[in-house]
Amino acid sequence: MTDSVHRTILLFDIEQFGKRDDVEQASLRRVLYDVADGTLSAAGISETARLRADRGDSVVELIDANVPISALVKALLNETPMLVHARNRLLASSARMRLRIVLAAGFVMVDDKGWVGSDLNHAFRLLDAEPLREALRGSADSSVLCVSDTVYQGVVRHGHLGVRPEEFHEVTVEAKEGPTTAWLYRVASPEPALDKAPPAPAIDDSPNSPVGSPQIMGSQYGVAGGHATGDLNFDFRGTNRGEQA
C-alpha cells in the first residue's frame, strides 16, 4: 500500500463542456492546458514539481508541498484571468472558455493506478458545489476561484504580498460528508449601464418672461449687468447702468 503524501491540489473545470461537440472539446482542452501551464509557470512551479491528470472536462494538478502556495494564489488571481482572456479573444463567442478553479491542500495516495484520498475528494466537492457554479454564472469574468478553508486559514488570511484576504468571502458548501466551509474570491459584477443623460433644461420663453431673461426652469444662473425684480427674474429691458428701473 502506498503512503499518503501532502500535496497542493489545483483543479480547473470547463463550464458546460459536455454541450460542446468533439472538435470544440478538443480545442478547449488544448486551451485549458495552455492556461494551466502558464499559471504554474508564473508561480515558478517547474514540471518536475507537479503531476497532472486529465478528467475530460477538467484538469487536476498535484503540486509538491515545498512550493509556496502564496505564489500560486497570486498567479491564479492575476495571471490566470489574463491567460483566459488572451485566448478567448481569438475565439468566437460561442466557443469561449469559462473556468471554475479550486485550490486546496491535503494528503493524497499516488500510485501507478491513480490518485485517491479524502482531501482530493473534498477538493472535487468544492469544484462541483453550487456556490461556485452560481458565482461563475453571475460573473462577467471568464473564471472564478474558490480556495479551501485550509488554504484560506493557512495562506490567504495572512495577506501575503499581492493577496488581499478582504476580497474573499466565506461560503458554506453542502457535500455528502456534510456542510463545509470554503472561500470565494470576489466575483466582478457586469459594469452597470450608464444612466441616460438628463434632458436639457427647458428655457422659459413664455410671454410673461422678461425679454432677454436667462431664466431656466424658474431659476437664473450667473447673470451680470442687470438688476433683479421682486420675483428674482432679471430685467435687462432698456435699463442703463445707474438708472432706476
PyRosetta script that sets phi, psi and omega in degrees:
from pyrosetta import init, pose_from_sequence

init()
pose = pose_from_sequence("MTDSVHRTILLFDIEQFGKRDDVEQASLRRVLYDVADGTLSAAGISETARLRADRGDSVVELIDANVPISALVKALLNETPMLVHARNRLLASSARMRLRIVLAAGFVMVDDKGWVGSDLNHAFRLLDAEPLREALRGSADSSVLCVSDTVYQGVVRHGHLGVRPEEFHEVTVEAKEGPTTAWLYRVASPEPALDKAPPAPAIDDSPNSPVGSPQIMGSQYGVAGGHATGDLNFDFRGTNRGEQA")
pose.set_psi(1, 134.1)
pose.set_omega(1, -179.1)
pose.set_phi(2, -80.1)
pose.set_psi(2, 137.5)
pose.set_omega(2, 177.9)
pose.set_phi(3, -74.4)
pose.set_psi(3, 151.9)
pose.set_omega(3, 176.2)
pose.set_phi(4, -76.7)
pose.set_psi(4, 144.7)
pose.set_omega(4, 176.6)
pose.set_phi(5, -124.7)
pose.set_psi(5, 149.8)
pose.set_omega(5, -179.8)
pose.set_phi(6, -83.8)
pose.set_psi(6, 131.1)
pose.set_omega(6, -177.9)
pose.set_phi(7, -141.7)
pose.set_psi(7, 151.8)
pose.set_omega(7, 166.2)
pose.set_phi(8, -81.5)
pose.set_psi(8, 135.4)
pose.set_omega(8, -174.8)
pose.set_phi(9, -114.4)
pose.set_psi(9, 121.9)
pose.set_omega(9, -179.5)
pose.set_phi(10, -123.7)
pose.set_psi(10, 125.8)
pose.set_omega(10, -178.1)
pose.set_phi(11, -121.8)
pose.set_psi(11, 134.0)
pose.set_omega(11, 172.0)
pose.set_phi(12, -119.7)
pose.set_psi(12, 132.5)
pose.set_omega(12, 179.0)
pose.set_phi(13, -134.0)
pose.set_psi(13, 133.3)
pose.set_omega(13, -178.2)
pose.set_phi(14, -87.5)
pose.set_psi(14, 127.1)
pose.set_omega(14, 179.1)
pose.set_phi(15, -67.5)
pose.set_psi(15, 136.1)
pose.set_omega(15, 174.9)
pose.set_phi(16, 53.3)
pose.set_psi(16, 39.1)
pose.set_omega(16, -179.5)
pose.set_phi(17, -63.8)
pose.set_psi(17, -39.2)
pose.set_omega(17, -176.8)
pose.set_phi(18, -67.0)
pose.set_psi(18, -16.0)
pose.set_omega(18, 179.6)
pose.set_phi(19, -86.0)
pose.set_psi(19, -3.9)
pose.set_omega(19, -179.8)
pose.set_phi(20, -91.3)
pose.set_psi(20, 153.9)
pose.set_omega(20, 175.7)
pose.set_phi(21, -78.1)
pose.set_psi(21, 175.1)
pose.set_omega(21, -173.3)
pose.set_phi(22, -61.2)
pose.set_psi(22, -39.7)
pose.set_omega(22, -178.9)
pose.set_phi(23, -64.7)
pose.set_psi(23, -44.3)
pose.set_omega(23, 179.1)
pose.set_phi(24, -65.2)
pose.set_psi(24, -39.7)
pose.set_omega(24, 179.3)
pose.set_phi(25, -62.2)
pose.set_psi(25, -44.0)
pose.set_omega(25, 179.3)
pose.set_phi(26, -63.1)
pose.set_psi(26, -40.4)
pose.set_omega(26, 179.2)
pose.set_phi(27, -66.1)
pose.set_psi(27, -43.2)
pose.set_omega(27, -178.9)
pose.set_phi(28, -65.4)
pose.set_psi(28, -35.2)
pose.set_omega(28, 178.5)
pose.set_phi(29, -66.2)
pose.set_psi(29, -37.7)
pose.set_omega(29, 176.4)
pose.set_phi(30, -64.3)
pose.set_psi(30, -41.6)
pose.set_omega(30, 177.7)
pose.set_phi(31, -63.5)
pose.set_psi(31, -42.1)
pose.set_omega(31, 179.6)
pose.set_phi(32, -61.0)
pose.set_psi(32, -42.9)
pose.set_omega(32, 177.5)
pose.set_phi(33, -59.9)
pose.set_psi(33, -42.3)
pose.set_omega(33, 178.8)
pose.set_phi(34, -61.3)
pose.set_psi(34, -42.6)
pose.set_omega(34, -179.3)
pose.set_phi(35, -66.1)
pose.set_psi(35, -44.6)
pose.set_omega(35, 179.8)
pose.set_phi(36, -63.0)
pose.set_psi(36, -46.0)
pose.set_omega(36, -179.8)
pose.set_phi(37, -63.3)
pose.set_psi(37, -43.0)
pose.set_omega(37, 179.8)
pose.set_phi(38, -64.7)
pose.set_psi(38, -38.5)
pose.set_omega(38, 178.8)
pose.set_phi(39, -64.2)
pose.set_psi(39, -48.1)
pose.set_omega(39, -177.9)
pose.set_phi(40, -68.3)
pose.set_psi(40, -35.3)
pose.set_omega(40, 176.6)
pose.set_phi(41, -64.4)
pose.set_psi(41, -42.0)
pose.set_omega(41, 178.8)
pose.set_phi(42, -63.6)
pose.set_psi(42, -28.2)
pose.set_omega(42, 178.3)
pose.set_phi(43, -85.1)
pose.set_psi(43, 0.3)
pose.set_omega(43, 179.5)
pose.set_phi(44, 76.3)
pose.set_psi(44, 26.7)
pose.set_omega(44, -177.3)
pose.set_phi(45, -99.3)
pose.set_psi(45, 118.5)
pose.set_omega(45, -178.6)
pose.set_phi(46, -80.4)
pose.set_psi(46, 164.2)
pose.set_omega(46, 179.6)
pose.set_phi(47, -64.5)
pose.set_psi(47, -27.1)
pose.set_omega(47, -179.6)
pose.set_phi(48, -76.4)
pose.set_psi(48, -11.5)
pose.set_omega(48, -178.0)
pose.set_phi(49, -102.3)
pose.set_psi(49, 14.8)
pose.set_omega(49, -176.3)
pose.set_phi(50, -147.8)
pose.set_psi(50, 154.8)
pose.set_omega(50, 172.1)
pose.set_phi(51, -126.1)
pose.set_psi(51, 142.7)
pose.set_omega(51, -178.3)
pose.set_phi(52, -121.5)
pose.set_psi(52, 141.9)
pose.set_omega(52, 171.8)
pose.set_phi(53, -129.8)
pose.set_psi(53, 136.4)
pose.set_omega(53, 179.3)
pose.set_phi(54, -98.1)
pose.set_psi(54, 124.8)
pose.set_omega(54, 178.7)
pose.set_phi(55, -111.7)
pose.set_psi(55, 24.8)
pose.set_omega(55, 179.4)
pose.set_phi(56, 87.1)
pose.set_psi(56, -84.7)
pose.set_omega(56, -179.8)
pose.set_phi(57, -90.9)
pose.set_psi(57, 2.0)
pose.set_omega(57, -179.2)
pose.set_phi(58, -143.5)
pose.set_psi(58, 162.3)
pose.set_omega(58, 176.8)
pose.set_phi(59, -127.2)
pose.set_psi(59, 136.2)
pose.set_omega(59, 178.3)
pose.set_phi(60, -113.5)
pose.set_psi(60, 131.3)
pose.set_omega(60, 175.7)
pose.set_phi(61, -118.5)
pose.set_psi(61, 124.5)
pose.set_omega(61, 170.3)
pose.set_phi(62, -101.4)
pose.set_psi(62, 123.1)
pose.set_omega(62, -171.7)
pose.set_phi(63, -117.5)
pose.set_psi(63, 138.2)
pose.set_omega(63, -178.9)
pose.set_phi(64, -52.2)
pose.set_psi(64, 136.7)
pose.set_omega(64, -176.6)
pose.set_phi(65, -65.9)
pose.set_psi(65, -17.0)
pose.set_omega(65, 179.2)
pose.set_phi(66, -77.5)
pose.set_psi(66, -12.7)
pose.set_omega(66, 177.8)
pose.set_phi(67, -77.0)
pose.set_psi(67, 127.6)
pose.set_omega(67, -179.9)
pose.set_phi(68, -60.9)
pose.set_psi(68, 124.9)
pose.set_omega(68, 179.5)
pose.set_phi(69, -68.0)
pose.set_psi(69, -29.8)
pose.set_omega(69, -178.5)
pose.set_phi(70, -60.0)
pose.set_psi(70, -37.2)
pose.set_omega(70, 178.2)
pose.set_phi(71, -66.0)
pose.set_psi(71, -36.7)
pose.set_omega(71, 179.2)
pose.set_phi(72, -70.7)
pose.set_psi(72, -39.5)
pose.set_omega(72, 177.0)
pose.set_phi(73, -59.8)
pose.set_psi(73, -46.0)
pose.set_omega(73, 179.7)
pose.set_phi(74, -61.5)
pose.set_psi(74, -40.6)
pose.set_omega(74, 178.6)
pose.set_phi(75, -65.2)
pose.set_psi(75, -39.2)
pose.set_omega(75, 179.8)
pose.set_phi(76, -67.8)
pose.set_psi(76, -32.8)
pose.set_omega(76, -179.7)
pose.set_phi(77, -77.8)
pose.set_psi(77, -32.5)
pose.set_omega(77, -172.2)
pose.set_phi(78, -111.8)
pose.set_psi(78, -50.6)
pose.set_omega(78, -174.3)
pose.set_phi(79, -76.0)
pose.set_psi(79, -44.5)
pose.set_omega(79, -175.0)
pose.set_phi(80, -58.1)
pose.set_psi(80, -49.8)
pose.set_omega(80, 178.8)
pose.set_phi(81, -58.5)
pose.set_psi(81, -36.8)
pose.set_omega(81, 179.4)
pose.set_phi(82, -68.3)
pose.set_psi(82, -38.7)
pose.set_omega(82, 178.7)
pose.set_phi(83, -64.9)
pose.set_psi(83, -44.0)
pose.set_omega(83, 179.5)
pose.set_phi(84, -63.2)
pose.set_psi(84, -44.4)
pose.set_omega(84, -179.9)
pose.set_phi(85, -62.7)
pose.set_psi(85, -43.4)
pose.set_omega(85, -177.4)
pose.set_phi(86, -61.8)
pose.set_psi(86, -36.4)
pose.set_omega(86, -179.7)
pose.set_phi(87, -82.3)
pose.set_psi(87, -35.4)
pose.set_omega(87, 179.0)
pose.set_phi(88, -66.3)
pose.set_psi(88, -32.5)
pose.set_omega(88, -177.1)
pose.set_phi(89, -67.4)
pose.set_psi(89, -14.3)
pose.set_omega(89, 177.3)
pose.set_phi(90, -93.6)
pose.set_psi(90, -2.5)
pose.set_omega(90, -176.4)
pose.set_phi(91, -110.0)
pose.set_psi(91, 156.0)
pose.set_omega(91, 171.8)
pose.set_phi(92, -63.5)
pose.set_psi(92, 151.5)
pose.set_omega(92, -176.0)
pose.set_phi(93, -57.3)
pose.set_psi(93, -33.9)
pose.set_omega(93, -179.2)
pose.set_phi(94, -73.5)
pose.set_psi(94, -15.8)
pose.set_omega(94, -176.1)
pose.set_phi(95, -106.3)
pose.set_psi(95, 4.6)
pose.set_omega(95, -175.5)
pose.set_phi(96, -73.9)
pose.set_psi(96, 156.2)
pose.set_omega(96, -174.7)
pose.set_phi(97, -103.5)
pose.set_psi(97, 137.6)
pose.set_omega(97, 172.5)
pose.set_phi(98, -126.8)
pose.set_psi(98, 138.5)
pose.set_omega(98, -169.3)
pose.set_phi(99, -122.8)
pose.set_psi(99, 140.2)
pose.set_omega(99, 162.4)
pose.set_phi(100, -101.2)
pose.set_psi(100, 132.9)
pose.set_omega(100, -175.6)
pose.set_phi(101, -127.7)
pose.set_psi(101, 135.0)
pose.set_omega(101, 177.7)
pose.set_phi(102, -126.7)
pose.set_psi(102, 134.3)
pose.set_omega(102, 174.1)
pose.set_phi(103, -120.4)
pose.set_psi(103, 122.2)
pose.set_omega(103, -177.7)
pose.set_phi(104, -140.7)
pose.set_psi(104, -178.4)
pose.set_omega(104, 178.8)
pose.set_phi(105, -153.6)
pose.set_psi(105, 149.7)
pose.set_omega(105, 178.8)
pose.set_phi(106, 166.3)
pose.set_psi(106, -168.2)
pose.set_omega(106, -176.7)
pose.set_phi(107, -96.4)
pose.set_psi(107, 136.3)
pose.set_omega(107, -177.9)
pose.set_phi(108, -136.4)
pose.set_psi(108, 138.0)
pose.set_omega(108, 172.3)
pose.set_phi(109, -91.6)
pose.set_psi(109, 124.7)
pose.set_omega(109, -176.7)
pose.set_phi(110, -121.2)
pose.set_psi(110, 122.3)
pose.set_omega(110, 174.5)
pose.set_phi(111, -142.3)
pose.set_psi(111, -171.6)
pose.set_omega(111, -176.8)
pose.set_phi(112, -72.1)
pose.set_psi(112, -7.3)
pose.set_omega(112, 179.1)
pose.set_phi(113, -99.6)
pose.set_psi(113, -10.3)
pose.set_omega(113, 179.4)
pose.set_phi(114, 138.6)
pose.set_psi(114, -160.8)
pose.set_omega(114, -176.5)
pose.set_phi(115, -123.7)
pose.set_psi(115, 138.8)
pose.set_omega(115, 176.1)
pose.set_phi(116, -142.8)
pose.set_psi(116, 158.1)
pose.set_omega(116, 177.4)
pose.set_phi(117, 155.6)
pose.set_psi(117, 145.5)
pose.set_omega(117, -178.5)
pose.set_phi(118, -65.8)
pose.set_psi(118, -32.2)
pose.set_omega(118, 178.1)
pose.set_phi(119, -68.4)
pose.set_psi(119, -34.8)
pose.set_omega(119, 175.5)
pose.set_phi(120, -67.4)
pose.set_psi(120, -42.6)
pose.set_omega(120, 176.7)
pose.set_phi(121, -59.6)
pose.set_psi(121, -40.5)
pose.set_omega(121, -179.8)
pose.set_phi(122, -61.9)
pose.set_psi(122, -40.8)
pose.set_omega(122, 178.6)
pose.set_phi(123, -61.2)
pose.set_psi(123, -40.0)
pose.set_omega(123, 178.0)
pose.set_phi(124, -69.3)
pose.set_psi(124, -31.7)
pose.set_omega(124, 175.4)
pose.set_phi(125, -61.8)
pose.set_psi(125, -41.5)
pose.set_omega(125, 178.6)
pose.set_phi(126, -64.9)
pose.set_psi(126, -40.6)
pose.set_omega(126, -178.5)
pose.set_phi(127, -62.0)
pose.set_psi(127, -36.8)
pose.set_omega(127, -177.7)
pose.set_phi(128, -91.5)
pose.set_psi(128, -1.4)
pose.set_omega(128, -174.2)
pose.set_phi(129, -68.3)
pose.set_psi(129, 146.9)
pose.set_omega(129, -178.6)
pose.set_phi(130, -63.0)
pose.set_psi(130, -38.5)
pose.set_omega(130, 179.0)
pose.set_phi(131, -57.6)
pose.set_psi(131, -36.2)
pose.set_omega(131, 179.3)
pose.set_phi(132, -73.7)
pose.set_psi(132, -40.7)
pose.set_omega(132, 177.5)
pose.set_phi(133, -63.2)
pose.set_psi(133, -43.4)
pose.set_omega(133, -179.7)
pose.set_phi(134, -65.4)
pose.set_psi(134, -37.6)
pose.set_omega(134, 179.4)
pose.set_phi(135, -62.2)
pose.set_psi(135, -40.6)
pose.set_omega(135, 179.7)
pose.set_phi(136, -70.3)
pose.set_psi(136, -39.6)
pose.set_omega(136, 178.2)
pose.set_phi(137, -60.5)
pose.set_psi(137, -36.2)
pose.set_omega(137, -176.2)
pose.set_phi(138, -92.6)
pose.set_psi(138, 6.2)
pose.set_omega(138, -175.4)
pose.set_phi(139, -101.1)
pose.set_psi(139, 145.9)
pose.set_omega(139, 172.7)
pose.set_phi(140, -81.6)
pose.set_psi(140, -14.3)
pose.set_omega(140, 179.4)
pose.set_phi(141, -81.6)
pose.set_psi(141, 169.5)
pose.set_omega(141, -179.2)
pose.set_phi(142, -98.4)
pose.set_psi(142, 4.6)
pose.set_omega(142, 177.6)
pose.set_phi(143, -155.1)
pose.set_psi(143, 152.0)
pose.set_omega(143, 173.4)
pose.set_phi(144, -132.9)
pose.set_psi(144, 148.1)
pose.set_omega(144, -176.0)
pose.set_phi(145, -118.2)
pose.set_psi(145, 133.7)
pose.set_omega(145, 174.0)
pose.set_phi(146, -124.4)
pose.set_psi(146, 133.7)
pose.set_omega(146, 175.1)
pose.set_phi(147, -116.2)
pose.set_psi(147, 147.4)
pose.set_omega(147, 178.1)
pose.set_phi(148, -69.0)
pose.set_psi(148, 163.2)
pose.set_omega(148, 178.5)
pose.set_phi(149, -62.3)
pose.set_psi(149, -34.2)
pose.set_omega(149, 178.2)
pose.set_phi(150, -60.9)
pose.set_psi(150, -46.5)
pose.set_omega(150, 179.6)
pose.set_phi(151, -67.1)
pose.set_psi(151, -40.5)
pose.set_omega(151, 179.9)
pose.set_phi(152, -62.9)
pose.set_psi(152, -50.8)
pose.set_omega(152, -176.5)
pose.set_phi(153, -68.2)
pose.set_psi(153, -34.1)
pose.set_omega(153, -176.7)
pose.set_phi(154, -85.2)
pose.set_psi(154, -25.0)
pose.set_omega(154, -173.7)
pose.set_phi(155, -129.8)
pose.set_psi(155, -59.9)
pose.set_omega(155, -168.3)
pose.set_phi(156, -61.5)
pose.set_psi(156, -44.7)
pose.set_omega(156, -172.7)
pose.set_phi(157, -66.2)
pose.set_psi(157, -16.3)
pose.set_omega(157, -179.3)
pose.set_phi(158, -82.3)
pose.set_psi(158, -7.9)
pose.set_omega(158, 172.9)
pose.set_phi(159, 65.4)
pose.set_psi(159, 47.2)
pose.set_omega(159, 174.6)
pose.set_phi(160, -57.4)
pose.set_psi(160, 156.4)
pose.set_omega(160, -178.1)
pose.set_phi(161, -52.1)
pose.set_psi(161, 123.9)
pose.set_omega(161, -179.5)
pose.set_phi(162, 91.2)
pose.set_psi(162, -3.1)
pose.set_omega(162, -179.7)
pose.set_phi(163, -121.8)
pose.set_psi(163, 122.0)
pose.set_omega(163, -178.5)
pose.set_phi(164, -111.9)
pose.set_psi(164, 105.3)
pose.set_omega(164, -177.2)
pose.set_phi(165, -61.3)
pose.set_psi(165, -27.1)
pose.set_omega(165, -179.2)
pose.set_phi(166, -68.2)
pose.set_psi(166, -12.6)
pose.set_omega(166, 179.2)
pose.set_phi(167, -91.9)
pose.set_psi(167, 6.4)
pose.set_omega(167, 173.2)
pose.set_phi(168, -109.7)
pose.set_psi(168, 144.4)
pose.set_omega(168, 175.5)
pose.set_phi(169, -128.7)
pose.set_psi(169, 146.8)
pose.set_omega(169, -174.0)
pose.set_phi(170, -77.2)
pose.set_psi(170, 138.7)
pose.set_omega(170, 174.6)
pose.set_phi(171, -132.8)
pose.set_psi(171, 154.9)
pose.set_omega(171, 175.6)
pose.set_phi(172, -104.4)
pose.set_psi(172, 126.5)
pose.set_omega(172, -178.6)
pose.set_phi(173, -108.9)
pose.set_psi(173, 125.3)
pose.set_omega(173, 176.8)
pose.set_phi(174, -86.4)
pose.set_psi(174, 116.3)
pose.set_omega(174, -179.5)
pose.set_phi(175, -121.9)
pose.set_psi(175, 171.6)
pose.set_omega(175, -179.9)
pose.set_phi(176, -59.5)
pose.set_psi(176, -33.4)
pose.set_omega(176, -178.2)
pose.set_phi(177, -83.5)
pose.set_psi(177, -1.2)
pose.set_omega(177, -178.3)
pose.set_phi(178, 116.8)
pose.set_psi(178, 174.2)
pose.set_omega(178, -178.1)
pose.set_phi(179, -67.0)
pose.set_psi(179, 144.5)
pose.set_omega(179, 178.6)
pose.set_phi(180, -140.2)
pose.set_psi(180, 160.3)
pose.set_omega(180, -177.0)
pose.set_phi(181, -98.9)
pose.set_psi(181, 140.4)
pose.set_omega(181, 173.2)
pose.set_phi(182, -143.0)
pose.set_psi(182, 174.7)
pose.set_omega(182, -176.2)
pose.set_phi(183, -133.3)
pose.set_psi(183, 124.6)
pose.set_omega(183, 179.1)
pose.set_phi(184, -99.9)
pose.set_psi(184, 134.1)
pose.set_omega(184, 172.2)
pose.set_phi(185, -69.7)
pose.set_psi(185, 144.3)
pose.set_omega(185, -175.3)
pose.set_phi(186, -50.8)
pose.set_psi(186, 138.7)
pose.set_omega(186, -179.6)
pose.set_phi(187, -98.7)
pose.set_psi(187, 121.7)
pose.set_omega(187, 179.3)
pose.set_phi(188, -70.4)
pose.set_psi(188, 130.3)
pose.set_omega(188, 177.3)
pose.set_phi(189, -85.7)
pose.set_psi(189, 153.7)
pose.set_omega(189, 175.4)
pose.set_phi(190, -57.8)
pose.set_psi(190, 148.1)
pose.set_omega(190, 177.9)
pose.set_phi(191, -59.5)
pose.set_psi(191, 129.6)
pose.set_omega(191, 179.1)
pose.set_phi(192, -63.9)
pose.set_psi(192, 143.2)
pose.set_omega(192, 178.2)
pose.set_phi(193, -64.3)
pose.set_psi(193, 136.6)
pose.set_omega(193, 178.8)
pose.set_phi(194, -68.1)
pose.set_psi(194, 136.0)
pose.set_omega(194, 177.7)
pose.set_phi(195, -64.2)
pose.set_psi(195, 148.9)
pose.set_omega(195, 176.5)
pose.set_phi(196, -63.6)
pose.set_psi(196, 145.9)
pose.set_omega(196, 179.0)
pose.set_phi(197, -61.7)
pose.set_psi(197, 139.6)
pose.set_omega(197, 178.9)
pose.set_phi(198, -64.2)
pose.set_psi(198, 148.4)
pose.set_omega(198, 179.7)
pose.set_phi(199, -61.2)
pose.set_psi(199, 149.4)
pose.set_omega(199, 178.2)
pose.set_phi(200, -62.4)
pose.set_psi(200, 141.7)
pose.set_omega(200, -179.3)
pose.set_phi(201, -62.8)
pose.set_psi(201, 142.1)
pose.set_omega(201, -178.9)
pose.set_phi(202, -77.1)
pose.set_psi(202, 135.5)
pose.set_omega(202, 177.3)
pose.set_phi(203, -87.9)
pose.set_psi(203, 129.9)
pose.set_omega(203, -180.0)
pose.set_phi(204, -81.7)
pose.set_psi(204, 98.2)
pose.set_omega(204, 177.8)
pose.set_phi(205, -114.3)
pose.set_psi(205, 28.8)
pose.set_omega(205, 179.5)
pose.set_phi(206, -68.3)
pose.set_psi(206, 159.9)
pose.set_omega(206, -179.2)
pose.set_phi(207, -57.8)
pose.set_psi(207, -28.6)
pose.set_omega(207, -178.0)
pose.set_phi(208, -80.5)
pose.set_psi(208, -10.3)
pose.set_omega(208, -179.6)
pose.set_phi(209, -77.5)
pose.set_psi(209, 135.3)
pose.set_omega(209, 179.4)
pose.set_phi(210, -59.7)
pose.set_psi(210, 146.0)
pose.set_omega(210, 179.7)
pose.set_phi(211, -61.5)
pose.set_psi(211, 133.1)
pose.set_omega(211, 178.5)
pose.set_phi(212, 76.5)
pose.set_psi(212, 2.8)
pose.set_omega(212, -178.7)
pose.set_phi(213, -67.9)
pose.set_psi(213, 133.4)
pose.set_omega(213, 178.1)
pose.set_phi(214, -89.4)
pose.set_psi(214, 28.6)
pose.set_omega(214, -175.9)
pose.set_phi(215, -67.3)
pose.set_psi(215, 128.8)
pose.set_omega(215, -179.8)
pose.set_phi(216, -127.1)
pose.set_psi(216, 121.5)
pose.set_omega(216, -179.7)
pose.set_phi(217, 50.1)
pose.set_psi(217, 38.3)
pose.set_omega(217, 175.4)
pose.set_phi(218, 85.7)
pose.set_psi(218, -0.2)
pose.set_omega(218, 179.9)
pose.set_phi(219, -128.5)
pose.set_psi(219, 162.1)
pose.set_omega(219, 176.3)
pose.set_phi(220, -123.7)
pose.set_psi(220, 149.5)
pose.set_omega(220, -172.0)
pose.set_phi(221, -127.0)
pose.set_psi(221, 125.0)
pose.set_omega(221, 164.7)
pose.set_phi(222, 54.7)
pose.set_psi(222, 43.6)
pose.set_omega(222, -176.0)
pose.set_phi(223, -97.3)
pose.set_psi(223, 137.6)
pose.set_omega(223, 176.2)
pose.set_phi(224, -124.8)
pose.set_psi(224, 155.3)
pose.set_omega(224, 172.4)
pose.set_phi(225, 92.4)
pose.set_psi(225, 7.0)
pose.set_omega(225, 177.4)
pose.set_phi(226, -131.4)
pose.set_psi(226, -178.7)
pose.set_omega(226, 175.7)
pose.set_phi(227, -126.5)
pose.set_psi(227, 147.4)
pose.set_omega(227, -174.7)
pose.set_phi(228, -81.3)
pose.set_psi(228, 136.6)
pose.set_omega(228, 172.1)
pose.set_phi(229, -83.4)
pose.set_psi(229, -179.6)
pose.set_omega(229, -175.3)
pose.set_phi(230, -62.6)
pose.set_psi(230, -27.7)
pose.set_omega(230, -178.3)
pose.set_phi(231, -96.4)
pose.set_psi(231, 19.6)
pose.set_omega(231, 176.7)
pose.set_phi(232, 69.2)
pose.set_psi(232, 11.0)
pose.set_omega(232, 170.2)
pose.set_phi(233, -85.1)
pose.set_psi(233, 140.3)
pose.set_omega(233, -178.0)
pose.set_phi(234, -91.3)
pose.set_psi(234, 136.2)
pose.set_omega(234, -174.8)
pose.set_phi(235, -113.9)
pose.set_psi(235, 120.2)
pose.set_omega(235, 180.0)
pose.set_phi(236, -112.3)
pose.set_psi(236, 15.4)
pose.set_omega(236, -169.8)
pose.set_phi(237, -79.8)
pose.set_psi(237, 96.9)
pose.set_omega(237, 170.4)
pose.set_phi(238, 63.3)
pose.set_psi(238, 19.2)
pose.set_omega(238, -179.5)
pose.set_phi(239, -99.5)
pose.set_psi(239, 119.0)
pose.set_omega(239, 176.9)
pose.set_phi(240, -84.5)
pose.set_psi(240, 158.6)
pose.set_omega(240, 178.3)
pose.set_phi(241, -59.6)
pose.set_psi(241, 136.2)
pose.set_omega(241, 178.6)
pose.set_phi(242, 87.4)
pose.set_psi(242, -10.8)
pose.set_omega(242, 178.6)
pose.set_phi(243, -87.0)
pose.set_psi(243, 152.2)
pose.set_omega(243, 172.1)
pose.set_phi(244, -83.3)
pose.set_psi(244, 142.3)
pose.set_omega(244, 179.5)
pose.set_phi(245, -73.2)
pose.dump_pdb("model.pdb")
